Amino acid sequence: MKIKTAYLGMYLALALICSYVESLIPFYFGVPGIKLGLTNVVVVLLLYTLGTKEAFLVSVIRIILAGFLFGNPFSILYSLSGGILSFLSMYLLKGGGKLKVVTVSVAGGVMHNMGQLVTAALVVENYHILYYLPVLLIAGFVTGFFIGIVSQEIILRIGNRV
């Protein structure tokens, strides 16, 4: 149990470092909310190597801590809604066992953007924001694809050695 807790702390620290690095990267395509999703590498890695509960726990704690450290209450709200929806979709798709890591990651990227967009529409009470949906779906697909490739390669190299 102590070893698993140490691994979770290490993965949480890695996820926070990824969040910080991502906050430093100027990545703007004219639509707010598009990010690389570097921390999703950690979540996908945990989902495939350590377990579902551990991946979810690290994901939620990372979102809350990163929001306090690098964001604001709204960034926590948006990230939580996107992160939970993303995690749920990846968990369900991974559970079938027929889809590859890249496909699961793409679904996570797309659903993360959808969760954030719906939350933004509800918060600002303006549904015209949903016009961003096509751009955010493409961005979620592209970033999810690259994050999936990186995650898959890491999983292949470390296997189930946690």
ZALOLUM-984225 format. One record per residue (C-alpha): residue number from 1; residue in one letter; x, y, z. Coordinates in steps of 0.5 Angstrom, whole numbers, plus 500, padded with zeros to 3 digits. Example, Ala and Ser with C-alpha at 12.3 -4.5 7.8 and 13.67 -1.06 7.14 Angstrom:
<semars>
SEMAR pos code   x   y   z
SEMAR   1    A 525 491 516
SEMAR   2    S 527 498 514
</semars>
This chain:
<semars>
SEMAR pos code   x   y   z
SEMAR   1    M 500 500 500
SEMAR   2    K 506 505 502
SEMAR   3    I 509 503 495
SEMAR   4    K 502 505 491
SEMAR   5    T 502 511 495
SEMAR   6    A 509 513 493
SEMAR   7    Y 507 512 486
SEMAR   8    L 501 516 486
SEMAR   9    G 505 522 489
SEMAR  10    M 510 522 484
SEMAR  11    Y 505 521 479
SEMAR  12    L 501 527 482
SEMAR  13    A 508 531 482
SEMAR  14    L 509 529 475
SEMAR  15    A 502 532 473
SEMAR  16    L 503 538 476
SEMAR  17    I 509 539 473
SEMAR  18    C 506 538 466
SEMAR  19    S 500 543 468
SEMAR  20    Y 506 548 470
SEMAR  21    V 510 547 463
SEMAR  22    E 503 547 459
SEMAR  23    S 501 554 462
SEMAR  24    L 508 557 460
SEMAR  25    I 507 555 453
SEMAR  26    P 504 560 448
SEMAR  27    F 499 556 445
SEMAR  28    Y 493 560 442
SEMAR  29    F 489 559 435
SEMAR  30    G 484 564 436
SEMAR  31    V 479 560 440
SEMAR  32    P 480 560 448
SEMAR  33    G 481 554 452
SEMAR  34    I 485 550 447
SEMAR  35    K 491 547 450
SEMAR  36    L 496 541 449
SEMAR  37    G 493 537 454
SEMAR  38    L 500 534 457
SEMAR  39    T 497 532 463
SEMAR  40    N 493 527 460
SEMAR  41    V 499 523 459
SEMAR  42    V 500 522 466
SEMAR  43    V 492 520 467
SEMAR  44    V 492 515 461
SEMAR  45    L 499 512 463
SEMAR  46    L 495 511 470
SEMAR  47    L 489 508 467
SEMAR  48    Y 493 503 463
SEMAR  49    T 498 501 469
SEMAR  50    L 496 503 476
SEMAR  51    G 488 503 476
SEMAR  52    T 482 507 475
SEMAR  53    K 481 509 482
SEMAR  54    E 488 512 482
SEMAR  55    A 488 515 475
SEMAR  56    F 481 519 477
SEMAR  57    L 484 521 484
SEMAR  58    V 491 524 481
SEMAR  59    S 487 527 475
SEMAR  60    V 482 531 480
SEMAR  61    I 487 533 485
SEMAR  62    R 491 535 480
SEMAR  63    I 486 539 477
SEMAR  64    I 484 542 484
SEMAR  65    L 491 544 485
SEMAR  66    A 493 546 479
SEMAR  67    G 487 551 479
SEMAR  68    F 489 554 485
SEMAR  69    L 497 554 483
SEMAR  70    F 496 557 476
SEMAR  71    G 489 559 475
SEMAR  72    N 483 561 478
SEMAR  73    P 476 558 481
SEMAR  74    F 473 558 474
SEMAR  75    S 479 554 471
SEMAR  76    I 478 549 476
SEMAR  77    L 470 549 474
SEMAR  78    Y 472 548 467
SEMAR  79    S 478 543 468
SEMAR  80    L 474 539 473
SEMAR  81    S 468 539 468
SEMAR  82    G 472 537 462
SEMAR  83    G 477 532 466
SEMAR  84    I 471 528 469
SEMAR  85    L 467 527 462
SEMAR  86    S 474 526 459
SEMAR  87    F 476 521 464
SEMAR  88    L 469 517 464
SEMAR  89    S 469 517 457
SEMAR  90    M 476 514 457
SEMAR  91    Y 475 509 462
SEMAR  92    L 469 506 459
SEMAR  93    L 472 506 452
SEMAR  94    K 478 502 455
SEMAR  95    G 474 498 459
SEMAR  96    G 471 494 453
SEMAR  97    G 479 492 451
SEMAR  98    K 478 493 444
SEMAR  99    L 480 500 443
SEMAR 100    K 488 502 443
SEMAR 101    V 491 507 447
SEMAR 102    V 491 512 442
SEMAR 103    T 483 512 440
SEMAR 104    V 482 512 448
SEMAR 105    S 486 518 448
SEMAR 106    V 483 522 442
SEMAR 107    A 476 520 446
SEMAR 108    G 478 524 452
SEMAR 109    G 481 530 448
SEMAR 110    V 474 531 445
SEMAR 111    M 470 530 451
SEMAR 112    H 474 534 455
SEMAR 113    N 473 540 450
SEMAR 114    M 466 538 450
SEMAR 115    G 465 538 458
SEMAR 116    Q 469 545 458
SEMAR 117    L 465 548 453
SEMAR 118    V 458 546 455
SEMAR 119    T 460 548 462
SEMAR 120    A 462 555 459
SEMAR 121    A 455 556 456
SEMAR 122    L 452 554 462
SEMAR 123    V 456 559 466
SEMAR 124    V 456 565 462
SEMAR 125    E 449 563 460
SEMAR 126    N 450 564 452
SEMAR 127    Y 449 559 448
SEMAR 128    H 452 562 442
SEMAR 129    I 459 560 445
SEMAR 130    L 457 553 442
SEMAR 131    Y 459 556 435
SEMAR 132    Y 466 554 438
SEMAR 133    L 465 547 438
SEMAR 134    P 467 544 431
SEMAR 135    V 474 548 432
SEMAR 136    L 474 545 439
SEMAR 137    L 473 538 437
SEMAR 138    I 478 538 432
SEMAR 139    A 483 541 437
SEMAR 140    G 481 535 442
SEMAR 141    F 482 530 436
SEMAR 142    V 489 533 434
SEMAR 143    T 492 534 441
SEMAR 144    G 488 527 444
SEMAR 145    F 492 523 438
SEMAR 146    F 499 526 440
SEMAR 147    I 498 525 447
SEMAR 148    G 495 518 445
SEMAR 149    I 502 516 441
SEMAR 150    V 506 519 447
SEMAR 151    S 502 515 452
SEMAR 152    Q 502 509 448
SEMAR 153    E 510 509 447
SEMAR 154    I 511 510 455
SEMAR 155    I 506 504 456
SEMAR 156    L 510 500 451
SEMAR 157    R 517 502 454
SEMAR 158    I 515 501 462
SEMAR 159    G 509 496 461
SEMAR 160    N 506 494 468
SEMAR 161    R 512 496 472
SEMAR 162    V 508 502 475
</semars>
